[in-house]
Amino acid sequence: MSRTPPGSGQPFNRRDMLRFTGLAGVAAAFSSSLAACGGPASTNATGDSAESITAVIGYGNNQTWDPLQTASAFSMAAILHTYESLVEGDPITREPYAGLAKELPADVSGTSLTFELRDGAKWHDGKPVTADDVVFTYARALDPNENVLVRTFLTPWLTEVKKVDEKTVEFVLAQPFPYALQRIQTVKICPKHVFEAGWDAAVSGKVVGSGPYKVVEQAPLSHTRFEKFADYNGPRPAVYKTMLWNSIVEASPRVAKISGAKPAAQIVENIPAANADQLAKDGRKVEFADGGNNLWLMFNTTHAPFDNKLVRQALHHAVDRDKMIQVGLKGKGSPGTSFINPKLPVSQAAANDLGYDPDKAKALLRQAGISKLSVTLSTTNTTLVADCVNVIKEGWDAIGVTTTLDTSDTKALFSKLDGGFDFQVVATTQNAEQFGNDPDLLVRYYYAGAGVAAKYAKWAGPDQQKLIGLLDQAAAETDEGARDGLTKQVLDTLADQAVVYPLVFTQLGTAWDANVLSGVRAQGYPGINLNQAKPGSGA
C-alpha cells in the first residue's frame, strides 16, 4: 500500500516534498547508523524473545522522520514508540489518556484547556521536558508559513498554545471543539533545544523524544533499532530491552520472515490476504482489520470533461466493486458506499453510494453530452493497486470508454503531479486513519488545507466552499445529534461531487507468533503498536 501526499494548494516546495511518504529521496540524508551505535548493520533477530523483539514493517524507513510532517507508515509507527503527545490514545479506538500531560482536563466543552506536564518527564538526551517545548512545538504546528501536515488537523479550532508556568500550558480555542482530545494526539511534542536550529536532522532520521523507546540505529531501507529508555516514567513503559524493525517493502520476503516452524520475526504487518491460510497453518496468529485504507479515484477538475461531476459519477458507477474485492483484495475489503469506511462506527451511508450500475453510467455520460471518451488512468505499482486496476479498466471499457493504464511507482507519479502533470484520472491508495478516526479528520485530510483534492485535483469554487463550510459547522457543533446531521451532509456532498472518492476499503493484515508475543492487535492503518505488547507463554 502507498499513502499519497496531501497538498497545500500552495506552490510546491522542499518542505512539501519531505513531509510525505513515497515522495522524498531522503535516504541519502540518513546516517547509516547513529553515532551511539557501532559495528555492522544487521537485520537478524538477536537475543532472548522475552527481552528483545524483531518486527517487519512493509514500508521504507528512508522517508522523513519529522514528527509534525511525516505521513510515512514506518516513521509514524516508530514515532508512536519514541515521542509523546500531551494526550495519547488507544491505537484502535483512539480513546484518550494522559501522555505527557499529568492528567486529562475535567471539562473540554469550553474555549480553554489547561495541561500540566507529567512530573519527571525527560527527553532521550536526559534533559527535562518543559512547557517551552510544548509552546515551541505548537507554534510550528500552527504556523501558516511552515504549513506542516498536522496543521490541517488544528485549524480552525485551535488559536494558540500559551505557557502558564514551567510545567503548565493553556490551549486557547477559537470555538469549543468536540474532538479536541483526539486531535491533540496528532501533535508529538518535540524538544526545543534540539530542533530550534532547524528540522533537517529530524527529516534525515534523528529521533529525540520522551517516549518509552529511543532509536539507536538507522539503516535506510534496511532497519531501525530501538532500546528501552530507562528514564521513561509515563503510563506505558517499554517491556523489551531492544527492538529491531526490519523495512521490507516486497511482500514475499516480508512474509518469509514470519513463516515456518521458527520464524525470524515475532510480528509482521501488511500481510497479503493470499498468505493468510498458510501462515495460520504455520501456527501464526493472523488478523485483518477494517479502517481507513482505501483505493480511490481522483479526477483532474481542470481537465474537461472531468470538471463535470456527472462524468465523475459515471466512471464510478462503471466499476464492479464486489468483483474488485474478490479479485483484487481476495475478499478482504468492503465497497466504498460512503467516503468513510462503512465498517467504522463514525460512518454514515451516502445518499448516492456510487455503486456498480453500468446502465446508469452510460445514461450519465449521455446526460453530460459525452459520446466518445478516452481516459488515461495513472496508477501506482503497488501489488494492491495492480491487482485492482484491471477491474477498473474492464468496467470502463465495457461502457465504451477507451482506457489506457499509465503505471509508475509512487514517487515517480507524485513527482510528476508536483511538477504540474496534466493528468486525467489517478487511482491509488491512501489512509487518513493513521492520524485519527473522527469524521472531521477523515475528511479534512483529503479535502481541506493540505489535502489532495485542492492540490492535485484542483477542486475549487462554490461547491468546494460549501463543503468546507459544512465541515466547519460540524466541527463547531456541540450537540452530537446536530453534528451527525451536518456530517451526513458532508458525506452526501462528497458522493455527489466524487472528486476524490473511494472505490473500495481494504482490510490490513498482521501476523504474529502468539507463542512468544501477546498484547498486540491488528490495525486498520499501516504499522504496528507494541507499547502494550508482552512476551507470550512460550517466550
C-alpha positions in Angstrom: 0.0 0.0 0.0 1.1 3.5 -0.6 -0.1 6.7 1.0 -0.1 9.7 -1.3 0.8 13.1 -0.1 -1.8 15.7 0.8 -1.0 19.0 -0.9 -1.5 22.5 0.4 -2.8 24.2 -2.8 0.3 26.4 -2.4 3.4 26.3 -4.6 5.3 23.1 -4.1 8.5 23.5 -2.0 11.1 21.4 -0.2 9.0 21.2 3.0 6.2 19.8 0.9 8.5 17.2 -0.6 10.0 16.0 2.6 6.8 15.7 4.7 5.3 12.7 2.9 6.0 9.1 2.4 6.8 8.0 -1.1 8.0 11.4 -2.3 11.3 12.3 -0.9 14.6 10.6 -1.6 15.9 11.4 1.8 17.8 8.1 2.1 21.0 9.9 1.3 20.4 12.2 4.2 20.2 9.3 6.6 23.2 8.3 8.5 23.8 4.6 8.2 23.8 4.4 11.9 23.6 6.8 14.8 26.8 7.9 16.5 25.8 5.9 19.6 26.0 2.6 17.7 29.0 0.8 16.2 29.5 -2.4 14.3 27.9 -3.7 11.2 24.3 -3.2 10.4 22.1 -6.3 10.9 18.6 -7.3 10.1 18.7 -10.6 12.0 16.9 -11.2 15.3 19.1 -11.2 18.3 18.7 -12.0 22.0 16.0 -13.7 24.0 12.5 -13.1 22.8 11.4 -12.2 26.3 13.9 -9.3 26.2 14.0 -8.4 22.5 11.6 -8.3 19.6 12.0 -8.4 15.9 9.3 -6.9 13.7 8.9 -6.3 10.0 7.2 -3.2 8.5 6.1 -3.3 4.9 7.2 0.2 4.1 10.5 2.1 3.8 12.2 3.7 6.7 14.0 6.2 4.5 11.3 8.9 4.4 11.1 11.9 6.7 11.1 11.3 10.5 9.9 14.9 11.2 7.1 14.2 13.7 4.9 17.1 12.5 5.4 16.5 8.8 5.6 12.8 8.2 2.9 10.5 6.7 5.4 7.6 6.3 4.0 4.4 7.7 7.3 3.3 9.1 8.2 6.6 10.7 4.8 7.2 12.1 4.7 3.8 13.8 8.1 4.3 15.2 7.2 7.8 16.4 4.4 6.3 18.5 7.0 4.5 20.5 9.6 7.3 20.7 7.7 10.6 21.0 4.7 11.5 23.1 1.7 13.9 22.7 0.1 15.6 25.7 -2.8 13.3 25.1 -2.3 9.8 23.8 -4.9 7.4 22.6 -5.7 3.7 22.3 -4.2 2.5 18.9 -7.5 1.1 17.8 -10.3 3.2 19.4 -8.3 6.4 20.0 -9.8 6.6 23.4 -7.7 9.4 25.1 -5.5 9.0 28.1 -2.8 11.3 29.6 0.5 11.1 27.8 3.0 13.8 28.6 0.2 15.5 30.5 -0.2 14.6 34.1 -3.9 14.2 33.6 -6.7 15.0 31.2 -8.8 18.2 31.6 -12.0 17.6 33.6 -14.0 19.8 31.2 -13.3 20.0 27.4 -16.5 21.9 26.5 -15.1 25.4 26.6 -12.6 27.5 24.8 -9.7 27.0 27.1 -7.9 23.7 28.0 -5.1 23.6 30.6 -2.4 20.8 30.8 0.2 20.3 33.4 3.2 18.2 32.3 4.0 14.9 33.9 6.5 15.1 36.8 10.0 14.0 35.9 9.4 13.6 32.1 12.7 13.6 30.3 14.0 13.7 26.7 16.1 10.9 25.5 19.2 13.1 25.9 18.4 13.4 29.7 17.1 17.0 29.7 13.7 17.7 31.3 10.6 18.3 29.2 9.2 21.8 29.8 6.3 24.0 28.8 8.7 25.8 26.4 8.9 22.6 24.4 5.2 22.4 24.1 4.8 26.0 23.1 7.7 25.6 20.6 6.0 22.5 19.0 2.6 24.1 18.7 3.9 27.4 17.4 5.3 25.5 14.5 2.3 23.3 14.1 0.0 26.4 13.8 2.4 28.5 11.6 0.8 29.0 8.2 4.3 29.7 6.7 5.6 26.3 7.9 2.3 24.7 6.8 3.2 21.4 8.4 1.0 18.4 7.8 -0.6 18.4 11.3 -1.8 22.0 10.9 -4.7 20.6 8.8 -6.0 19.0 11.9 -5.7 22.0 14.1 -7.5 24.7 12.1 -10.0 26.2 12.5 -10.5 25.2 16.2 -7.1 26.0 17.8 -5.8 29.6 18.1 -2.8 29.4 20.3 -0.9 27.4 23.0 0.5 29.6 25.8 2.9 29.0 28.6 1.4 29.4 32.1 4.5 28.3 34.0 7.4 25.9 33.6 5.2 22.9 33.6 1.8 24.2 32.5 0.3 25.3 29.2 -3.0 26.7 28.1 -4.8 25.9 24.8 -6.8 28.8 23.5 -9.6 27.6 21.3 -11.4 29.6 18.6 -14.5 27.6 19.5 -15.5 24.6 21.5 -14.3 21.5 19.6 -15.8 18.1 20.4 -12.7 16.2 19.1 -10.1 18.2 20.9 -8.6 15.4 22.9 -8.5 13.1 19.9 -6.9 15.8 17.7 -4.2 16.7 20.3 -3.0 13.1 19.8 -1.7 14.0 16.3 0.9 16.5 17.7 4.0 14.9 19.1 5.9 17.2 21.4 9.5 17.9 20.3 12.5 19.2 22.2 13.1 22.9 21.5 16.8 22.7 22.4 17.3 20.0 19.7 15.3 21.3 16.8 15.1 25.1 17.2 18.1 25.4 14.9 16.3 23.5 12.1 14.5 20.3 11.2 16.9 18.8 8.7 18.2 16.4 11.3 14.7 15.2 12.1 13.9 14.7 8.4 17.0 12.5 8.0 16.3 10.2 10.9 17.4 11.9 14.2 14.9 11.0 16.9 15.0 12.7 20.3 11.6 12.1 22.1 10.3 11.4 25.5 8.7 8.0 24.7 9.4 4.6 26.1 11.9 3.6 23.4 14.8 5.5 21.8 16.3 5.0 18.4 19.9 3.9 18.4 20.5 2.9 14.8 19.1 3.8 11.4 20.0 1.8 8.3 17.9 3.2 5.4 15.8 0.7 3.5 17.1 -1.9 5.9 16.2 -1.5 9.6 15.8 0.7 12.6 17.0 -0.4 16.0 15.5 0.7 19.4 16.5 0.4 23.0 14.4 0.8 26.2 14.6 4.4 27.6 15.5 3.8 31.2 14.3 7.3 32.4 10.8 7.0 30.9 8.2 7.4 33.6 5.0 7.5 31.6 1.9 5.4 31.5 3.1 2.7 29.1 6.8 1.8 29.8 8.9 -0.3 27.5 8.6 -4.1 28.0 11.5 -5.1 25.8 15.2 -4.0 26.2 15.6 -3.9 22.5 13.5 -3.8 19.3 14.7 -4.4 15.7 12.3 -3.3 13.0 13.2 -4.5 9.5 12.0 -2.5 6.5 10.9 -4.9 3.8 8.7 -3.5 1.0 8.4 -6.6 -1.1 5.6 -9.0 0.0 7.4 -12.4 -0.4 10.5 -11.7 1.7 8.3 -9.9 4.3 6.0 -13.0 4.6 9.0 -15.3 4.8 10.2 -13.6 8.0 7.1 -14.8 9.8 6.8 -18.2 8.1 7.9 -21.7 9.0 8.5 -23.5 12.3 11.0 -21.0 13.6 10.1 -17.5 12.3 12.8 -14.9 12.1 10.4 -12.2 13.3 7.8 -12.2 16.0 5.4 -9.8 14.2 4.9 -8.7 10.6 2.4 -6.2 9.2 1.0 -5.7 5.7 0.3 -9.3 5.2 -1.3 -10.1 1.8 -4.6 -12.0 2.1 -3.3 -14.7 -0.1 -0.8 -15.7 2.5 -3.1 -15.8 5.5 -4.1 -19.5 5.3 -0.5 -20.8 5.0 0.7 -18.6 7.9 -2.2 -19.9 10.1 -1.0 -23.5 9.2 2.4 -22.5 10.4 0.9 -21.6 13.7 0.8 -17.8 13.3 -2.0 -15.6 14.6 -3.3 -13.7 11.5 -5.8 -10.9 11.8 -7.3 -8.5 9.3 -8.7 -5.1 10.4 -11.1 -2.6 8.8 -10.0 1.0 8.8 -9.3 4.0 6.5 -7.2 2.2 3.9 -8.9 2.8 0.6 -8.3 2.6 -3.2 -9.6 5.9 -4.7 -10.2 7.7 -7.9 -9.0 11.3 -8.2 -10.1 13.4 -11.1 -8.4 16.5 -12.6 -11.2 19.0 -12.3 -9.4 21.5 -14.6 -9.3 18.9 -17.4 -12.5 18.5 -19.4 -14.8 16.5 -19.2 -13.7 15.6 -15.6 -14.8 19.0 -14.5 -18.3 17.7 -14.8 -19.5 15.7 -11.8 -21.8 13.6 -14.0 -18.7 12.2 -15.8 -17.0 11.5 -12.5 -20.1 9.7 -11.1 -20.5 7.7 -14.3 -16.9 6.4 -14.1 -17.6 5.3 -10.5 -20.8 3.5 -11.4 -19.0 1.6 -14.2 -16.7 -0.2 -11.7 -17.8 -3.5 -10.2 -16.6 -3.1 -6.7 -17.7 -6.5 -5.5 -15.5 -8.1 -8.2 -12.6 -5.8 -7.2 -12.9 -7.1 -3.6 -12.9 -10.7 -4.7 -10.3 -10.5 -7.4 -8.0 -7.7 -6.2 -8.4 -7.9 -2.4 -9.1 -11.7 -2.1 -12.2 -10.9 -0.1 -10.5 -8.7 2.4 -12.4 -5.4 1.9 -15.7 -3.6 1.5 -17.3 -1.4 -1.1 -17.0 2.4 -0.8 -20.7 3.1 -0.2 -19.6 6.2 1.7 -16.5 8.4 1.9 -15.8 6.9 5.4 -15.5 3.1 5.6 -19.0 1.7 6.4 -17.3 -0.7 8.8 -16.3 2.2 11.1 -18.7 3.5 13.8 -18.5 7.1 12.6 -19.6 6.3 9.1 -23.0 7.1 7.6 -24.3 5.9 4.3 -24.2 8.5 1.5 -27.4 9.4 -0.4 -25.7 8.1 -3.6 -23.4 5.1 -2.9 -21.9 5.3 -6.5 -22.4 1.5 -6.7 -22.0 -0.7 -9.8 -24.6 0.2 -12.4 -23.3 0.3 -16.0 -26.6 1.4 -17.4 -26.7 4.4 -15.1 -23.0 5.1 -16.0 -24.0 5.2 -19.7 -27.0 7.4 -19.0 -24.9 9.9 -17.0 -22.4 10.2 -19.9 -25.2 10.8 -22.3 -26.6 13.4 -19.9 -23.2 15.1 -19.8 -23.1 15.2 -23.6 -20.3 12.7 -23.9 -20.5 10.2 -26.8 -16.8 9.2 -27.0 -14.4 9.2 -24.1 -10.8 8.1 -23.9 -9.2 8.0 -20.4 -5.6 7.6 -19.3 -5.7 6.2 -15.8 -2.5 7.0 -13.9 -1.8 4.4 -11.2 0.9 3.4 -8.7 2.5 0.0 -9.0 1.9 -1.5 -5.5 0.6 -5.1 -5.5 -2.8 -4.0 -4.1 -3.3 -1.3 -6.8 -2.0 -3.6 -9.6 -4.5 -6.3 -8.6 -7.4 -3.9 -8.7 -6.8 -1.5 -11.7 -7.7 -4.2 -14.3 -11.2 -4.3 -12.8 -11.5 -0.5 -13.3 -10.3 -0.8 -17.0 -12.6 -3.7 -17.6 -15.6 -1.7 -16.3 -14.8 1.4 -18.3 -14.1 -0.4 -21.5 -17.4 -2.2 -21.1 -19.4 1.1 -21.3 -17.4 2.3 -24.3 -14.8 4.3 -22.5 -11.4 3.6 -24.1 -9.0 3.1 -21.2 -5.2 3.3 -21.1 -3.2 2.4 -18.0 -0.2 4.5 -17.1 1.6 2.8 -14.2 4.6 4.1 -12.3 5.9 3.9 -8.7 4.5 6.2 -6.1 7.5 8.6 -6.0 7.6 8.9 -9.8 3.8 9.6 -10.1 3.7 12.2 -7.4 6.9 13.8 -8.6 5.1 14.3 -11.9 2.0 15.6 -10.2 4.0 18.0 -8.1 5.6 19.2 -11.4 2.2 20.1 -12.8 1.5 16.9 -14.7 -1.9 17.4 -16.6 -3.3 14.0 -15.5 -6.8 12.9 -16.2 -7.6 10.3 -13.5 -5.5 8.8 -10.8 -6.1 5.5 -8.9 -4.0 4.8 -5.8 -4.3 4.1 -2.1 -4.3 6.3 1.0 -5.2 6.1 4.7 -6.0 9.0 6.9 -6.8 6.8 9.8 -3.2 6.7 10.9 -3.8 10.2 12.2 -7.2 9.6 13.8 -10.6 8.2 13.3 -13.1 11.0 13.9 -15.1 12.0 10.8 -13.9 15.6 10.7 -10.2 14.4 10.4 -11.0 11.6 7.9 -12.5 14.2 5.5 -10.1 17.1 6.1 -7.1 15.0 5.4 -8.2 14.8 1.7 -10.2 18.0 1.2 -9.0 20.8 3.5 -5.8 22.6 3.9 -3.1 20.2 2.7 -5.5 17.8 1.1 -5.0 16.1 -2.3 -8.4 17.5 -3.6 -7.1 21.0 -3.5 -3.5 20.5 -4.7 -3.8 17.8 -7.3 -7.5 17.6 -8.3 -7.5 21.4 -8.2 -11.1 21.4 -6.9 -12.2 25.0 -6.1 -15.3 27.2 -6.3 -18.7 27.3 -4.7 -19.1 23.5 -4.2 -15.7 23.3 -2.5 -16.5 26.3 -0.3 -19.9 24.7 0.6 -18.1 21.5 1.7 -15.6 23.3 3.9 -18.4 25.4 5.4 -20.3 22.2 6.3 -17.1 20.8 7.9 -16.5 23.9 9.9 -20.2 24.0 11.1 -20.0 20.3 12.2 -16.7 21.0 14.0 -18.2 23.8 16.0 -21.4 21.9 16.8 -21.6 20.7 20.4 -24.8 18.8 20.1 -24.0 15.3 18.9 -27.2 14.7 17.0 -26.9 18.0 15.1 -23.2 17.3 14.4 -24.1 13.9 13.0 -26.7 15.6 10.7 -24.1 18.0 9.4 -21.6 15.2 8.9 -24.2 13.4 6.8 -24.5 16.4 4.6 -20.7 16.4 4.2 -20.8 12.7 3.2 -23.6 13.3 0.7 -21.7 16.2 -0.8 -18.6 14.1 -1.2 -20.5 11.4 -3.0 -22.3 13.9 -5.2 -19.0 15.6 -6.3 -16.8 12.5 -6.4 -13.6 14.4 -6.8 -11.5 12.1 -4.6 -13.6 9.2 -3.7 -13.1 5.5 -2.6 -13.9 2.6 -4.7 -13.2 0.0 -2.0 -11.8 -0.1 1.5 -9.1 -2.7 2.1 -8.5 -4.6 5.3 -5.0 -4.7 6.6 -3.4 -7.9 7.8 -1.0 -8.5 10.7 0.6 -11.8 11.6 2.5 -12.7 14.8 3.8 -15.6 16.7 1.4 -15.9 19.6 3.7 -18.3 21.5 6.3 -15.6 22.1 4.2 -12.4 21.7 0.9 -11.2 23.2 -0.9 -7.9 23.8 -1.0 -6.8 20.1 -3.9 -6.2 17.8 -4.2 -5.8 14.0 -4.7 -2.2 13.0 -6.8 -0.7 10.2 -3.9 1.6 9.3 -0.3 0.8 8.5 2.3 -0.1 11.1 2.3 -1.8 14.4 2.0 -0.7 18.1 4.0 -2.6 20.6 3.5 -0.3 23.6 1.3 -2.9 25.2 3.0 -5.9 23.9 4.4 -8.5 26.2 6.1 -12.0 25.9 3.8 -14.9 25.2 3.6 -18.0 27.2 6.3 -19.7 25.1 8.8 -16.9 25.3 
